[in-house]
Amino acid sequence: MAHYRKHGSVVGAANALGVTRQTAGKHLAQAGLVTIRRMSAADIVVAQTAYEHGESAASIGRRLGFSTHTVLKAVKSECGATSTDTGT
């Protein structure tokens, strides 16, 4: 739980511990911590702007702590982008 607090996300804690996001999430859930995090309106604006400027969804996701799929879904719902981007 200390890594989650330090890094502020399941992905950050997982990276620090060298485990998958799913494994880190499972351990945090077993400890009673709710870890579901949705993209805020501000996250969506950041993602949309970066995507419109040519940054890949994968890169945006890594930077914001969301999966590529989540970023694409948010960007697509906001601006009608296609879901063919799986770049790096």
mmCIF file as gemmi writes it, N, C-alpha and C atoms, coordinates in Angstrom:
data_model
loop_
_atom_site.group_PDB
_atom_site.id
_atom_site.type_symbol
_atom_site.label_atom_id
_atom_site.label_alt_id
_atom_site.label_comp_id
_atom_site.label_asym_id
_atom_site.label_entity_id
_atom_site.label_seq_id
_atom_site.pdbx_PDB_ins_code
_atom_site.Cartn_x
_atom_site.Cartn_y
_atom_site.Cartn_z
_atom_site.occupancy
_atom_site.B_iso_or_equiv
_atom_site.pdbx_formal_charge
_atom_site.auth_seq_id
_atom_site.auth_asym_id
_atom_site.pdbx_PDB_model_num
ATOM 1 N N . MET Axp A 1 ? 0.812 -1.18 0 1 0 ? 1 A 1
ATOM 2 C CA . MET Axp A 1 ? 0 0 0 1 0 ? 1 A 1
ATOM 3 C C . MET Axp A 1 ? 0.87 1.264 0 1 0 ? 1 A 1
ATOM 4 N N . ALA Axp A 2 ? 2.052 1.17 0.564 1 0 ? 2 A 1
ATOM 5 C CA . ALA Axp A 2 ? 2.952 2.327 0.605 1 0 ? 2 A 1
ATOM 6 C C . ALA Axp A 2 ? 3.334 2.776 -0.804 1 0 ? 2 A 1
ATOM 7 N N . HIS Axp A 3 ? 3.582 1.817 -1.708 1 0 ? 3 A 1
ATOM 8 C CA . HIS Axp A 3 ? 3.932 2.168 -3.086 1 0 ? 3 A 1
ATOM 9 C C . HIS Axp A 3 ? 2.765 2.84 -3.789 1 0 ? 3 A 1
ATOM 10 N N . TYR Axp A 4 ? 1.548 2.389 -3.517 1 0 ? 4 A 1
ATOM 11 C CA . TYR Axp A 4 ? 0.362 3.005 -4.115 1 0 ? 4 A 1
ATOM 12 C C . TYR Axp A 4 ? 0.249 4.457 -3.655 1 0 ? 4 A 1
ATOM 13 N N . ARG Axp A 5 ? 0.433 4.689 -2.375 1 0 ? 5 A 1
ATOM 14 C CA . ARG Axp A 5 ? 0.355 6.064 -1.847 1 0 ? 5 A 1
ATOM 15 C C . ARG Axp A 5 ? 1.475 6.923 -2.421 1 0 ? 5 A 1
ATOM 16 N N . LYS Axp A 6 ? 2.67 6.364 -2.523 1 0 ? 6 A 1
ATOM 17 C CA . LYS Axp A 6 ? 3.817 7.122 -3.025 1 0 ? 6 A 1
ATOM 18 C C . LYS Axp A 6 ? 3.646 7.494 -4.494 1 0 ? 6 A 1
ATOM 19 N N . HIS Axp A 7 ? 3.187 6.533 -5.303 1 0 ? 7 A 1
ATOM 20 C CA . HIS Axp A 7 ? 3.106 6.746 -6.747 1 0 ? 7 A 1
ATOM 21 C C . HIS Axp A 7 ? 1.741 7.229 -7.216 1 0 ? 7 A 1
ATOM 22 N N . GLY Axp A 8 ? 0.718 7.109 -6.383 1 0 ? 8 A 1
ATOM 23 C CA . GLY Axp A 8 ? -0.59 7.644 -6.694 1 0 ? 8 A 1
ATOM 24 C C . GLY Axp A 8 ? -1.425 6.854 -7.678 1 0 ? 8 A 1
ATOM 25 N N . SER Axp A 9 ? -0.939 5.683 -8.077 1 0 ? 9 A 1
ATOM 26 C CA . SER Axp A 9 ? -1.718 4.871 -9.004 1 0 ? 9 A 1
ATOM 27 C C . SER Axp A 9 ? -1.322 3.408 -8.875 1 0 ? 9 A 1
ATOM 28 N N . VAL Axp A 10 ? -2.213 2.552 -9.313 1 0 ? 10 A 1
ATOM 29 C CA . VAL Axp A 10 ? -1.924 1.116 -9.314 1 0 ? 10 A 1
ATOM 30 C C . VAL Axp A 10 ? -0.776 0.839 -10.279 1 0 ? 10 A 1
ATOM 31 N N . VAL Axp A 11 ? -0.789 1.507 -11.429 1 0 ? 11 A 1
ATOM 32 C CA . VAL Axp A 11 ? 0.271 1.302 -12.424 1 0 ? 11 A 1
ATOM 33 C C . VAL Axp A 11 ? 1.622 1.712 -11.843 1 0 ? 11 A 1
ATOM 34 N N . GLY Axp A 12 ? 1.665 2.846 -11.164 1 0 ? 12 A 1
ATOM 35 C CA . GLY Axp A 12 ? 2.918 3.296 -10.559 1 0 ? 12 A 1
ATOM 36 C C . GLY Axp A 12 ? 3.423 2.329 -9.508 1 0 ? 12 A 1
ATOM 37 N N . ALA Axp A 13 ? 2.511 1.837 -8.675 1 0 ? 13 A 1
ATOM 38 C CA . ALA Axp A 13 ? 2.892 0.861 -7.651 1 0 ? 13 A 1
ATOM 39 C C . ALA Axp A 13 ? 3.364 -0.435 -8.297 1 0 ? 13 A 1
ATOM 40 N N . ALA Axp A 14 ? 2.656 -0.877 -9.33 1 0 ? 14 A 1
ATOM 41 C CA . ALA Axp A 14 ? 3.03 -2.112 -10.024 1 0 ? 14 A 1
ATOM 42 C C . ALA Axp A 14 ? 4.409 -1.989 -10.646 1 0 ? 14 A 1
ATOM 43 N N . ASN Axp A 15 ? 4.676 -0.867 -11.294 1 0 ? 15 A 1
ATOM 44 C CA . ASN Axp A 15 ? 5.992 -0.651 -11.899 1 0 ? 15 A 1
ATOM 45 C C . ASN Axp A 15 ? 7.098 -0.646 -10.848 1 0 ? 15 A 1
ATOM 46 N N . ALA Axp A 16 ? 6.843 -0.004 -9.725 1 0 ? 16 A 1
ATOM 47 C CA . ALA Axp A 16 ? 7.843 0.06 -8.657 1 0 ? 16 A 1
ATOM 48 C C . ALA Axp A 16 ? 8.138 -1.317 -8.078 1 0 ? 16 A 1
ATOM 49 N N . LEU Axp A 17 ? 7.122 -2.173 -8.042 1 0 ? 17 A 1
ATOM 50 C CA . LEU Axp A 17 ? 7.286 -3.511 -7.474 1 0 ? 17 A 1
ATOM 51 C C . LEU Axp A 17 ? 7.665 -4.565 -8.505 1 0 ? 17 A 1
ATOM 52 N N . GLY Axp A 18 ? 7.59 -4.212 -9.792 1 0 ? 18 A 1
ATOM 53 C CA . GLY Axp A 18 ? 7.924 -5.164 -10.843 1 0 ? 18 A 1
ATOM 54 C C . GLY Axp A 18 ? 6.861 -6.232 -11.042 1 0 ? 18 A 1
ATOM 55 N N . VAL Axp A 19 ? 5.593 -5.869 -10.808 1 0 ? 19 A 1
ATOM 56 C CA . VAL Axp A 19 ? 4.482 -6.802 -11.015 1 0 ? 19 A 1
ATOM 57 C C . VAL Axp A 19 ? 3.495 -6.165 -11.988 1 0 ? 19 A 1
ATOM 58 N N . THR Axp A 20 ? 2.517 -6.951 -12.442 1 0 ? 20 A 1
ATOM 59 C CA . THR Axp A 20 ? 1.516 -6.41 -13.353 1 0 ? 20 A 1
ATOM 60 C C . THR Axp A 20 ? 0.537 -5.517 -12.605 1 0 ? 20 A 1
ATOM 61 N N . ARG Axp A 21 ? -0.142 -4.666 -13.364 1 0 ? 21 A 1
ATOM 62 C CA . ARG Axp A 21 ? -1.17 -3.804 -12.8 1 0 ? 21 A 1
ATOM 63 C C . ARG Axp A 21 ? -2.259 -4.633 -12.13 1 0 ? 21 A 1
ATOM 64 N N . GLN Axp A 22 ? -2.601 -5.761 -12.768 1 0 ? 22 A 1
ATOM 65 C CA . GLN Axp A 22 ? -3.645 -6.612 -12.221 1 0 ? 22 A 1
ATOM 66 C C . GLN Axp A 22 ? -3.239 -7.199 -10.874 1 0 ? 22 A 1
ATOM 67 N N . THR Axp A 23 ? -1.999 -7.648 -10.763 1 0 ? 23 A 1
ATOM 68 C CA . THR Axp A 23 ? -1.517 -8.22 -9.507 1 0 ? 23 A 1
ATOM 69 C C . THR Axp A 23 ? -1.501 -7.161 -8.41 1 0 ? 23 A 1
ATOM 70 N N . ALA Axp A 24 ? -0.999 -5.983 -8.724 1 0 ? 24 A 1
ATOM 71 C CA . ALA Axp A 24 ? -0.974 -4.902 -7.74 1 0 ? 24 A 1
ATOM 72 C C . ALA Axp A 24 ? -2.395 -4.546 -7.307 1 0 ? 24 A 1
ATOM 73 N N . GLY Axp A 25 ? -3.306 -4.454 -8.273 1 0 ? 25 A 1
ATOM 74 C CA . GLY Axp A 25 ? -4.698 -4.138 -7.961 1 0 ? 25 A 1
ATOM 75 C C . GLY Axp A 25 ? -5.346 -5.186 -7.08 1 0 ? 25 A 1
ATOM 76 N N . LYS Axp A 26 ? -5.03 -6.459 -7.358 1 0 ? 26 A 1
ATOM 77 C CA . LYS Axp A 26 ? -5.589 -7.548 -6.558 1 0 ? 26 A 1
ATOM 78 C C . LYS Axp A 26 ? -5.13 -7.44 -5.104 1 0 ? 26 A 1
ATOM 79 N N . HIS Axp A 27 ? -3.851 -7.179 -4.908 1 0 ? 27 A 1
ATOM 80 C CA . HIS Axp A 27 ? -3.325 -7.064 -3.54 1 0 ? 27 A 1
ATOM 81 C C . HIS Axp A 27 ? -3.905 -5.848 -2.815 1 0 ? 27 A 1
ATOM 82 N N . LEU Axp A 28 ? -4.056 -4.743 -3.54 1 0 ? 28 A 1
ATOM 83 C CA . LEU Axp A 28 ? -4.639 -3.559 -2.926 1 0 ? 28 A 1
ATOM 84 C C . LEU Axp A 28 ? -6.105 -3.792 -2.568 1 0 ? 28 A 1
ATOM 85 N N . ALA Axp A 29 ? -6.837 -4.482 -3.439 1 0 ? 29 A 1
ATOM 86 C CA . ALA Axp A 29 ? -8.241 -4.799 -3.156 1 0 ? 29 A 1
ATOM 87 C C . ALA Axp A 29 ? -8.35 -5.708 -1.939 1 0 ? 29 A 1
ATOM 88 N N . GLN Axp A 30 ? -7.44 -6.688 -1.828 1 0 ? 30 A 1
ATOM 89 C CA . GLN Axp A 30 ? -7.441 -7.579 -0.667 1 0 ? 30 A 1
ATOM 90 C C . GLN Axp A 30 ? -7.165 -6.811 0.617 1 0 ? 30 A 1
ATOM 91 N N . ALA Axp A 31 ? -6.43 -5.712 0.495 1 0 ? 31 A 1
ATOM 92 C CA . ALA Axp A 31 ? -6.136 -4.877 1.665 1 0 ? 31 A 1
ATOM 93 C C . ALA Axp A 31 ? -7.274 -3.899 1.953 1 0 ? 31 A 1
ATOM 94 N N . GLY Axp A 32 ? -8.321 -3.938 1.114 1 0 ? 32 A 1
ATOM 95 C CA . GLY Axp A 32 ? -9.484 -3.103 1.354 1 0 ? 32 A 1
ATOM 96 C C . GLY Axp A 32 ? -9.455 -1.74 0.683 1 0 ? 32 A 1
ATOM 97 N N . LEU Axp A 33 ? -8.536 -1.533 -0.236 1 0 ? 33 A 1
ATOM 98 C CA . LEU Axp A 33 ? -8.415 -0.247 -0.907 1 0 ? 33 A 1
ATOM 99 C C . LEU Axp A 33 ? -9.139 -0.285 -2.247 1 0 ? 33 A 1
ATOM 100 N N . VAL Axp A 34 ? -10.012 0.671 -2.492 1 0 ? 34 A 1
ATOM 101 C CA . VAL Axp A 34 ? -10.706 0.778 -3.776 1 0 ? 34 A 1
ATOM 102 C C . VAL Axp A 34 ? -9.798 1.55 -4.721 1 0 ? 34 A 1
ATOM 103 N N . THR Axp A 35 ? -9.466 0.948 -5.852 1 0 ? 35 A 1
ATOM 104 C CA . THR Axp A 35 ? -8.471 1.546 -6.743 1 0 ? 35 A 1
ATOM 105 C C . THR Axp A 35 ? -9.006 1.944 -8.111 1 0 ? 35 A 1
ATOM 106 N N . ILE Axp A 36 ? -10.3 1.867 -8.322 1 0 ? 36 A 1
ATOM 107 C CA . ILE Axp A 36 ? -10.848 2.225 -9.63 1 0 ? 36 A 1
ATOM 108 C C . ILE Axp A 36 ? -10.707 3.726 -9.815 1 0 ? 36 A 1
ATOM 109 N N . ARG Axp A 37 ? -10.13 4.098 -10.946 1 0 ? 37 A 1
ATOM 110 C CA . ARG Axp A 37 ? -9.92 5.512 -11.255 1 0 ? 37 A 1
ATOM 111 C C . ARG Axp A 37 ? -10.403 5.758 -12.676 1 0 ? 37 A 1
ATOM 112 N N . ARG Axp A 38 ? -11.292 6.656 -12.834 1 0 ? 38 A 1
ATOM 113 C CA . ARG Axp A 38 ? -11.827 7.001 -14.145 1 0 ? 38 A 1
ATOM 114 C C . ARG Axp A 38 ? -11.144 8.274 -14.651 1 0 ? 38 A 1
ATOM 115 N N . MET Axp A 39 ? -11.149 8.44 -15.959 1 0 ? 39 A 1
ATOM 116 C CA . MET Axp A 39 ? -10.585 9.663 -16.531 1 0 ? 39 A 1
ATOM 117 C C . MET Axp A 39 ? -11.476 10.842 -16.155 1 0 ? 39 A 1
ATOM 118 N N . SER Axp A 40 ? -10.863 11.849 -15.586 1 0 ? 40 A 1
ATOM 119 C CA . SER Axp A 40 ? -11.601 13.066 -15.26 1 0 ? 40 A 1
ATOM 120 C C . SER Axp A 40 ? -11.782 13.891 -16.532 1 0 ? 40 A 1
ATOM 121 N N . ALA Axp A 41 ? -12.607 14.906 -16.446 1 0 ? 41 A 1
ATOM 122 C CA . ALA Axp A 41 ? -12.793 15.802 -17.59 1 0 ? 41 A 1
ATOM 123 C C . ALA Axp A 41 ? -11.461 16.435 -17.988 1 0 ? 41 A 1
ATOM 124 N N . ALA Axp A 42 ? -10.644 16.774 -16.993 1 0 ? 42 A 1
ATOM 125 C CA . ALA Axp A 42 ? -9.331 17.367 -17.276 1 0 ? 42 A 1
ATOM 126 C C . ALA Axp A 42 ? -8.414 16.361 -17.974 1 0 ? 42 A 1
ATOM 127 N N . ASP Axp A 43 ? -8.443 15.084 -17.533 1 0 ? 43 A 1
ATOM 128 C CA . ASP Axp A 43 ? -7.648 14.046 -18.186 1 0 ? 43 A 1
ATOM 129 C C . ASP Axp A 43 ? -8.058 13.901 -19.647 1 0 ? 43 A 1
ATOM 130 N N . ILE Axp A 44 ? -9.362 13.941 -19.9 1 0 ? 44 A 1
ATOM 131 C CA . ILE Axp A 44 ? -9.871 13.782 -21.265 1 0 ? 44 A 1
ATOM 132 C C . ILE Axp A 44 ? -9.412 14.939 -22.146 1 0 ? 44 A 1
ATOM 133 N N . VAL Axp A 45 ? -9.442 16.161 -21.61 1 0 ? 45 A 1
ATOM 134 C CA . VAL Axp A 45 ? -8.986 17.32 -22.376 1 0 ? 45 A 1
ATOM 135 C C . VAL Axp A 45 ? -7.502 17.19 -22.705 1 0 ? 45 A 1
ATOM 136 N N . VAL Axp A 46 ? -6.705 16.791 -21.716 1 0 ? 46 A 1
ATOM 137 C CA . VAL Axp A 46 ? -5.27 16.596 -21.946 1 0 ? 46 A 1
ATOM 138 C C . VAL Axp A 46 ? -5.048 15.534 -23.015 1 0 ? 46 A 1
ATOM 139 N N . ALA Axp A 47 ? -5.756 14.407 -22.893 1 0 ? 47 A 1
ATOM 140 C CA . ALA Axp A 47 ? -5.613 13.314 -23.854 1 0 ? 47 A 1
ATOM 141 C C . ALA Axp A 47 ? -6.044 13.749 -25.24 1 0 ? 47 A 1
ATOM 142 N N . GLN Axp A 48 ? -7.159 14.441 -25.335 1 0 ? 48 A 1
ATOM 143 C CA . GLN Axp A 48 ? -7.668 14.886 -26.63 1 0 ? 48 A 1
ATOM 144 C C . GLN Axp A 48 ? -6.691 15.848 -27.298 1 0 ? 48 A 1
ATOM 145 N N . THR Axp A 49 ? -6.177 16.796 -26.538 1 0 ? 49 A 1
ATOM 146 C CA . THR Axp A 49 ? -5.233 17.771 -27.086 1 0 ? 49 A 1
ATOM 147 C C . THR Axp A 49 ? -3.966 17.082 -27.573 1 0 ? 49 A 1
ATOM 148 N N . ALA Axp A 50 ? -3.426 16.195 -26.744 1 0 ? 50 A 1
ATOM 149 C CA . ALA Axp A 50 ? -2.204 15.479 -27.123 1 0 ? 50 A 1
ATOM 150 C C . ALA Axp A 50 ? -2.441 14.613 -28.354 1 0 ? 50 A 1
ATOM 151 N N . TYR Axp A 51 ? -3.58 13.952 -28.411 1 0 ? 51 A 1
ATOM 152 C CA . TYR Axp A 51 ? -3.92 13.085 -29.543 1 0 ? 51 A 1
ATOM 153 C C . TYR Axp A 51 ? -4.051 13.906 -30.825 1 0 ? 51 A 1
ATOM 154 N N . GLU Axp A 52 ? -4.685 15.057 -30.723 1 0 ? 52 A 1
ATOM 155 C CA . GLU Axp A 52 ? -4.841 15.941 -31.883 1 0 ? 52 A 1
ATOM 156 C C . GLU Axp A 52 ? -3.495 16.482 -32.37 1 0 ? 52 A 1
ATOM 157 N N . HIS Axp A 53 ? -2.518 16.559 -31.462 1 0 ? 53 A 1
ATOM 158 C CA . HIS Axp A 53 ? -1.176 17.023 -31.834 1 0 ? 53 A 1
ATOM 159 C C . HIS Axp A 53 ? -0.264 15.875 -32.258 1 0 ? 53 A 1
ATOM 160 N N . GLY Axp A 54 ? -0.833 14.683 -32.421 1 0 ? 54 A 1
ATOM 161 C CA . GLY Axp A 54 ? -0.083 13.57 -32.981 1 0 ? 54 A 1
ATOM 162 C C . GLY Axp A 54 ? 0.517 12.585 -31.997 1 0 ? 54 A 1
ATOM 163 N N . GLU Axp A 55 ? 0.313 12.787 -30.709 1 0 ? 55 A 1
ATOM 164 C CA . GLU Axp A 55 ? 0.837 11.827 -29.733 1 0 ? 55 A 1
ATOM 165 C C . GLU Axp A 55 ? -0.014 10.561 -29.773 1 0 ? 55 A 1
ATOM 166 N N . SER Axp A 56 ? 0.615 9.425 -29.678 1 0 ? 56 A 1
ATOM 167 C CA . SER Axp A 56 ? -0.13 8.164 -29.732 1 0 ? 56 A 1
ATOM 168 C C . SER Axp A 56 ? -0.926 7.942 -28.454 1 0 ? 56 A 1
ATOM 169 N N . ALA Axp A 57 ? -1.998 7.175 -28.582 1 0 ? 57 A 1
ATOM 170 C CA . ALA Axp A 57 ? -2.822 6.851 -27.425 1 0 ? 57 A 1
ATOM 171 C C . ALA Axp A 57 ? -2.022 6.069 -26.39 1 0 ? 57 A 1
ATOM 172 N N . ALA Axp A 58 ? -1.122 5.214 -26.855 1 0 ? 58 A 1
ATOM 173 C CA . ALA Axp A 58 ? -0.289 4.437 -25.936 1 0 ? 58 A 1
ATOM 174 C C . ALA Axp A 58 ? 0.598 5.359 -25.098 1 0 ? 58 A 1
ATOM 175 N N . SER Axp A 59 ? 1.199 6.344 -25.746 1 0 ? 59 A 1
ATOM 176 C CA . SER Axp A 59 ? 2.064 7.296 -25.047 1 0 ? 59 A 1
ATOM 177 C C . SER Axp A 59 ? 1.262 8.144 -24.059 1 0 ? 59 A 1
ATOM 178 N N . ILE Axp A 60 ? 0.1 8.59 -24.48 1 0 ? 60 A 1
ATOM 179 C CA . ILE Axp A 60 ? -0.768 9.38 -23.602 1 0 ? 60 A 1
ATOM 180 C C . ILE Axp A 60 ? -1.175 8.543 -22.393 1 0 ? 60 A 1
ATOM 181 N N . GLY Axp A 61 ? -1.544 7.299 -22.644 1 0 ? 61 A 1
ATOM 182 C CA . GLY Axp A 61 ? -1.951 6.408 -21.564 1 0 ? 61 A 1
ATOM 183 C C . GLY Axp A 61 ? -0.855 6.2 -20.538 1 0 ? 61 A 1
ATOM 184 N N . ARG Axp A 62 ? 0.37 5.982 -21.033 1 0 ? 62 A 1
ATOM 185 C CA . ARG Axp A 62 ? 1.494 5.806 -20.097 1 0 ? 62 A 1
ATOM 186 C C . ARG Axp A 62 ? 1.697 7.049 -19.25 1 0 ? 62 A 1
ATOM 187 N N . ARG Axp A 63 ? 1.596 8.193 -19.884 1 0 ? 63 A 1
ATOM 188 C CA . ARG Axp A 63 ? 1.827 9.452 -19.175 1 0 ? 63 A 1
ATOM 189 C C . ARG Axp A 63 ? 0.74 9.741 -18.139 1 0 ? 63 A 1
ATOM 190 N N . LEU Axp A 64 ? -0.507 9.427 -18.486 1 0 ? 64 A 1
ATOM 191 C CA . LEU Axp A 64 ? -1.624 9.735 -17.58 1 0 ? 64 A 1
ATOM 192 C C . LEU Axp A 64 ? -1.99 8.588 -16.652 1 0 ? 64 A 1
ATOM 193 N N . GLY Axp A 65 ? -1.451 7.391 -16.917 1 0 ? 65 A 1
ATOM 194 C CA . GLY Axp A 65 ? -1.743 6.247 -16.056 1 0 ? 65 A 1
ATOM 195 C C . GLY Axp A 65 ? -2.996 5.486 -16.432 1 0 ? 65 A 1
ATOM 196 N N . PHE Axp A 66 ? -3.357 5.511 -17.728 1 0 ? 66 A 1
ATOM 197 C CA . PHE Axp A 66 ? -4.515 4.781 -18.22 1 0 ? 66 A 1
ATOM 198 C C . PHE Axp A 66 ? -4.091 3.864 -19.356 1 0 ? 66 A 1
ATOM 199 N N . SER Axp A 67 ? -4.913 2.88 -19.647 1 0 ? 67 A 1
ATOM 200 C CA . SER Axp A 67 ? -4.614 1.978 -20.758 1 0 ? 67 A 1
ATOM 201 C C . SER Axp A 67 ? -4.846 2.704 -22.083 1 0 ? 67 A 1
ATOM 202 N N . THR Axp A 68 ? -4.223 2.164 -23.132 1 0 ? 68 A 1
ATOM 203 C CA . THR Axp A 68 ? -4.424 2.702 -24.475 1 0 ? 68 A 1
ATOM 204 C C . THR Axp A 68 ? -5.906 2.682 -24.831 1 0 ? 68 A 1
ATOM 205 N N . HIS Axp A 69 ? -6.566 1.585 -24.499 1 0 ? 69 A 1
ATOM 206 C CA . HIS Axp A 69 ? -7.992 1.445 -24.793 1 0 ? 69 A 1
ATOM 207 C C . HIS Axp A 69 ? -8.817 2.542 -24.111 1 0 ? 69 A 1
ATOM 208 N N . THR Axp A 70 ? -8.517 2.824 -22.863 1 0 ? 70 A 1
ATOM 209 C CA . THR Axp A 70 ? -9.253 3.856 -22.127 1 0 ? 70 A 1
ATOM 210 C C . THR Axp A 70 ? -9.057 5.221 -22.775 1 0 ? 70 A 1
ATOM 211 N N . VAL Axp A 71 ? -7.824 5.516 -23.17 1 0 ? 71 A 1
ATOM 212 C CA . VAL Axp A 71 ? -7.534 6.794 -23.823 1 0 ? 71 A 1
ATOM 213 C C . VAL Axp A 71 ? -8.289 6.89 -25.145 1 0 ? 71 A 1
ATOM 214 N N . LEU Axp A 72 ? -8.213 5.84 -25.957 1 0 ? 72 A 1
ATOM 215 C CA . LEU Axp A 72 ? -8.908 5.864 -27.248 1 0 ? 72 A 1
ATOM 216 C C . LEU Axp A 72 ? -10.412 6.021 -27.076 1 0 ? 72 A 1
ATOM 217 N N . LYS Axp A 73 ? -10.963 5.326 -26.101 1 0 ? 73 A 1
ATOM 218 C CA . LYS Axp A 73 ? -12.4 5.412 -25.851 1 0 ? 73 A 1
ATOM 219 C C . LYS Axp A 73 ? -12.789 6.842 -25.477 1 0 ? 73 A 1
ATOM 220 N N . ALA Axp A 74 ? -12.006 7.482 -24.617 1 0 ? 74 A 1
ATOM 221 C CA . ALA Axp A 74 ? -12.297 8.852 -24.195 1 0 ? 74 A 1
ATOM 222 C C . ALA Axp A 74 ? -12.129 9.831 -25.349 1 0 ? 74 A 1
ATOM 223 N N . VAL Axp A 75 ? -11.049 9.687 -26.1 1 0 ? 75 A 1
ATOM 224 C CA . VAL Axp A 75 ? -10.797 10.588 -27.223 1 0 ? 75 A 1
ATOM 225 C C . VAL Axp A 75 ? -11.871 10.402 -28.293 1 0 ? 75 A 1
ATOM 226 N N . LYS Axp A 76 ? -12.23 9.162 -28.567 1 0 ? 76 A 1
ATOM 227 C CA . LYS Axp A 76 ? -13.245 8.877 -29.58 1 0 ? 76 A 1
ATOM 228 C C . LYS Axp A 76 ? -14.591 9.46 -29.167 1 0 ? 76 A 1
ATOM 229 N N . SER Axp A 77 ? -14.945 9.342 -27.91 1 0 ? 77 A 1
ATOM 230 C CA . SER Axp A 77 ? -16.238 9.86 -27.457 1 0 ? 77 A 1
ATOM 231 C C . SER Axp A 77 ? -16.275 11.382 -27.492 1 0 ? 77 A 1
ATOM 232 N N . GLU Axp A 78 ? -15.113 12.009 -27.348 1 0 ? 78 A 1
ATOM 233 C CA . GLU Axp A 78 ? -15.059 13.468 -27.325 1 0 ? 78 A 1
ATOM 234 C C . GLU Axp A 78 ? -14.893 14.094 -28.707 1 0 ? 78 A 1
ATOM 235 N N . CYS Axp A 79 ? -14.169 13.404 -29.614 1 0 ? 79 A 1
ATOM 236 C CA . CYS Axp A 79 ? -13.875 14.071 -30.897 1 0 ? 79 A 1
ATOM 237 C C . CYS Axp A 79 ? -14.099 13.187 -32.111 1 0 ? 79 A 1
ATOM 238 N N . GLY Axp A 80 ? -14.593 11.979 -31.922 1 0 ? 80 A 1
ATOM 239 C CA . GLY Axp A 80 ? -14.872 11.118 -33.056 1 0 ? 80 A 1
ATOM 240 C C . GLY Axp A 80 ? -13.643 10.515 -33.704 1 0 ? 80 A 1
ATOM 241 N N . ALA Axp A 81 ? -12.534 10.403 -32.991 1 0 ? 81 A 1
ATOM 242 C CA . ALA Axp A 81 ? -11.316 9.82 -33.553 1 0 ? 81 A 1
ATOM 243 C C . ALA Axp A 81 ? -11.518 8.35 -33.853 1 0 ? 81 A 1
ATOM 244 N N . THR Axp A 82 ? -10.743 7.836 -34.776 1 0 ? 82 A 1
ATOM 245 C CA . THR Axp A 82 ? -10.83 6.406 -35.085 1 0 ? 82 A 1
ATOM 246 C C . THR Axp A 82 ? -10.053 5.63 -34.055 1 0 ? 82 A 1
ATOM 247 N N . SER Axp A 83 ? -10.354 4.356 -33.942 1 0 ? 83 A 1
ATOM 248 C CA . SER Axp A 83 ? -9.703 3.52 -32.924 1 0 ? 83 A 1
ATOM 249 C C . SER Axp A 83 ? -8.615 2.662 -33.536 1 0 ? 83 A 1
ATOM 250 N N . THR Axp A 84 ? -7.944 3.158 -34.572 1 0 ? 84 A 1
ATOM 251 C CA . THR Axp A 84 ? -6.894 2.377 -35.222 1 0 ? 84 A 1
ATOM 252 C C . THR Axp A 84 ? -5.526 2.648 -34.62 1 0 ? 84 A 1
ATOM 253 N N . ASP Axp A 85 ? -5.423 3.615 -33.73 1 0 ? 85 A 1
ATOM 254 C CA . ASP Axp A 85 ? -4.129 3.979 -33.143 1 0 ? 85 A 1
ATOM 255 C C . ASP Axp A 85 ? -3.785 3.057 -31.993 1 0 ? 85 A 1
ATOM 256 N N . THR Axp A 86 ? -2.75 2.272 -32.152 1 0 ? 86 A 1
ATOM 257 C CA . THR Axp A 86 ? -2.219 1.465 -31.066 1 0 ? 86 A 1
ATOM 258 C C . THR Axp A 86 ? -0.728 1.714 -30.941 1 0 ? 86 A 1
ATOM 259 N N . GLY Axp A 87 ? -0.282 2.832 -31.477 1 0 ? 87 A 1
ATOM 260 C CA . GLY Axp A 87 ? 1.14 3.157 -31.57 1 0 ? 87 A 1
ATOM 261 C C . GLY Axp A 87 ? 1.86 3.232 -30.263 1 0 ? 87 A 1
ATOM 262 N N . THR Axp A 88 ? 3.122 3.571 -30.346 1 0 ? 88 A 1
ATOM 263 C CA . THR Axp A 88 ? 3.979 3.63 -29.171 1 0 ? 88 A 1
ATOM 264 C C . THR Axp A 88 ? 4.153 5.022 -28.663 1 0 ? 88 A 1
